[in-house]
Amino acid sequence: MPICMINILEGRSAEKKRRLIESVSRAMAESLEMPIDGVRVLVQEYPPDLWGRGGRLVSDIKKEAESVSPEVAEAMAKVISN
């Protein structure tokens, strides 16, 4: 029974997590040529103050994004979420 563990920042909708689990399960089952029922996927979510990116807390990056223009804030949000 293969197990996939995925770590993400909290804040995504249940629907996005549902799609993530479904697509990862299908990919693993296909790659390993096994029934999808045998695949396990665990999603662990972390708050932005426990996640670092580029040597900085994501929570600090988000605070910085609040003080810039909407266009820059949107670009920063895309970087954080990837």
Protein Blocks (a to p, Z undefined) as FASTA:
>chain_A
ZZddddddehiafklmmmmmmmmmmmmmmmnopafklpccddddddfklcceehiafklm
mmmmmmmcfklmmmmmmmmmZZ
